């Protein structure tokens, strides 16, 4: 691996908007991200995570130092996919394109459980927790701004959340039914959860390197 590509470990974080089981792209018509084939334009696996301001500053500085150690034409301006949140924390985002530069389909990101074995169901939801190893590499966006982009390598899930909102607010009570009705649910298909990613803004058209810089 070139010295431009630096493995970076991020431990014990909460994941946001994980799309590890399939590739997604942003639909301008629907104004939300939709699952799509890996070869579709803009298709990518992606995941975000949230960090405290102090931890984010440490990571930001590490990534900035790596950029400055590489041979680049543009000065460092940002970590792409990094933005400050209203609660004072910082969100980072990493991705892997559905196809590589040669037009070949990329392998899905490696997703493991706490036992370091492949996770059986990788369709985790936001709120899942664990650690992630990313590959940091220098890039220049279409506007000529230099910075670091983060490529998903391996995600370790130590607490998996599936299927949406928690039901902890509900009490356990007996369900009663009147006699005579057909109570079978065999005719019903599985319920479809609301798209939790509907408010995600469209990725940048070229390298999907958009993100707000944090002025550390």
C-alpha positions in Angstrom: 0.0 0.0 0.0 1.2 3.5 -0.9 2.4 5.7 2.0 -0.5 8.0 1.0 -2.9 5.4 2.4 -2.9 5.5 6.2 -5.0 3.0 8.3 -6.8 4.8 11.1 -8.6 3.1 14.0 -11.6 4.8 15.7 -12.8 2.9 18.8 -16.1 2.8 20.8 -18.3 5.1 18.8 -22.0 5.2 17.9 -22.7 4.7 14.2 -25.0 6.9 12.2 -26.7 6.1 8.9 -24.9 2.8 8.3 -25.3 1.4 4.8 -23.0 -1.6 4.8 -25.3 -4.3 3.4 -25.9 -2.7 0.1 -25.0 0.4 -2.0 -27.1 3.5 -2.0 -27.3 6.6 -4.1 -29.2 9.9 -3.6 -32.4 10.3 -5.6 -33.1 13.9 -6.6 -36.6 12.9 -7.5 -37.4 11.3 -4.2 -35.0 13.6 -2.3 -33.6 10.8 -0.3 -31.1 8.0 -0.5 -32.2 4.8 -2.1 -30.7 1.3 -2.4 -29.3 0.7 -5.8 -27.0 -1.7 -7.7 -23.2 -1.3 -7.1 -22.7 -0.2 -10.8 -25.3 2.6 -10.6 -23.8 6.1 -10.9 -23.0 7.5 -7.4 -23.6 4.1 -5.7 -21.6 3.6 -2.5 -21.5 1.9 0.9 -21.2 4.4 3.7 -21.3 4.9 7.4 -21.0 7.9 9.8 -20.1 8.1 13.5 -20.2 10.8 16.2 -17.3 11.8 18.5 -16.8 14.4 21.2 -15.2 17.6 20.2 -11.9 16.7 22.0 -11.7 13.2 20.4 -12.6 14.8 17.0 -9.9 17.3 17.4 -7.3 14.6 18.0 -8.5 12.6 14.9 -8.6 15.8 12.8 -5.0 16.7 13.7 -3.8 13.1 13.0 -5.5 13.3 9.5 -4.1 16.7 8.8 -0.6 15.6 9.7 -0.9 12.6 7.4 -2.0 14.9 4.5 0.9 17.2 5.1 3.3 14.2 5.0 2.1 13.3 1.5 3.2 14.9 -1.7 0.2 17.1 -2.7 -0.3 20.2 -4.8 -3.0 21.9 -2.7 -2.7 23.0 0.9 -4.8 21.1 3.5 -8.3 22.6 3.9 -10.5 19.9 5.5 -11.4 16.3 6.3 -14.1 15.5 3.8 -17.3 14.3 5.4 -16.6 16.0 8.7 -19.1 18.4 10.3 -19.9 19.9 13.6 -23.2 19.1 15.2 -25.6 21.3 17.1 -24.9 19.4 20.3 -21.2 20.3 20.1 -20.1 16.8 18.9 -18.5 16.1 15.5 -19.7 13.7 12.9 -17.4 11.9 10.5 -18.4 10.0 7.4 -16.6 7.3 5.4 -17.6 5.4 2.3 -16.6 2.9 -0.3 -17.7 3.3 -3.9 -19.8 0.5 -5.5 -17.1 0.2 -8.3 -13.4 0.9 -8.4 -11.6 3.1 -10.8 -11.3 0.2 -13.2 -15.1 -0.3 -13.3 -15.0 -3.5 -11.3 -17.5 -4.0 -8.4 -15.9 -3.3 -5.1 -16.1 -5.8 -2.3 -18.6 -5.0 0.5 -17.0 -3.5 3.6 -15.8 -6.1 6.1 -18.2 -6.2 9.0 -17.5 -8.2 12.1 -19.0 -8.8 15.5 -17.3 -8.5 18.9 -15.9 -12.0 18.4 -14.1 -10.8 15.3 -16.2 -13.2 13.2 -18.3 -12.0 10.2 -21.5 -10.4 11.4 -24.5 -12.5 10.1 -26.8 -9.5 9.4 -24.9 -6.4 8.3 -28.1 -4.3 7.8 -27.6 -2.5 11.1 -29.3 0.8 12.0 -28.2 4.0 13.4 -27.6 3.7 17.2 -25.4 0.6 16.7 -22.1 0.9 18.4 -18.6 -0.4 17.9 -15.2 0.5 16.3 -14.2 1.2 12.7 -10.9 1.1 10.8 -10.8 3.5 7.9 -8.1 4.3 5.3 -7.2 8.0 5.1 -5.9 9.3 1.8 -5.2 12.7 0.3 -7.6 14.0 -2.4 -8.4 17.3 -4.2 -12.0 18.1 -4.8 -13.3 19.7 -8.1 -12.9 23.2 -6.5 -9.2 22.6 -5.9 -9.5 22.2 -2.2 -7.1 19.6 -0.7 -8.0 17.4 2.2 -8.4 13.8 3.6 -11.1 11.4 2.5 -12.0 8.3 4.5 -12.4 4.9 2.9 -14.3 2.2 4.9 -12.0 -0.8 5.7 -13.5 -2.8 8.5 -16.4 -2.2 10.9 -16.7 -4.0 14.2 -20.2 -4.0 15.7 -20.3 -4.6 19.4 -23.9 -3.5 19.9 -26.2 -4.0 16.9 -29.6 -2.2 16.4 -32.0 -3.5 13.8 -35.4 -2.4 12.6 -35.8 1.1 13.9 -37.1 2.7 17.0 -36.9 1.1 20.5 -40.1 -0.3 22.0 -38.9 0.3 25.6 -41.5 2.9 26.2 -44.3 0.3 25.9 -45.5 -1.8 28.8 -46.0 -5.6 28.6 -49.8 -6.2 28.6 -52.0 -9.1 27.5 -53.6 -8.8 24.1 -57.3 -9.5 24.1 -59.5 -10.3 21.0 -63.2 -10.7 20.5 -64.4 -14.1 19.3 -65.4 -14.8 15.7 -62.9 -12.7 13.8 -60.2 -14.1 11.6 -57.1 -13.1 13.5 -54.6 -14.6 11.2 -51.9 -12.3 9.9 -50.7 -14.6 7.2 -52.0 -12.3 4.5 -49.9 -9.4 5.7 -46.3 -9.0 4.4 -43.5 -7.7 6.6 -43.9 -4.1 7.8 -41.6 -1.6 6.1 -39.9 0.9 8.4 -39.8 4.5 7.4 -36.6 5.5 5.6 -34.3 6.9 8.4 -32.1 8.5 5.8 -34.5 10.7 4.1 -33.0 14.0 5.4 -29.5 13.1 4.1 -28.3 15.8 1.7 -27.2 14.7 -1.8 -23.5 13.8 -2.1 -21.1 16.0 -4.1 -21.4 15.1 -7.8 -17.7 14.2 -8.3 -16.0 12.4 -5.5 -18.7 12.8 -2.8 -16.2 14.7 -0.7 -18.6 17.2 0.7 -18.3 18.1 4.4 -17.9 21.1 6.7 -14.5 21.9 7.9 -13.9 22.2 11.7 -11.6 25.1 12.5 -9.4 23.5 15.1 
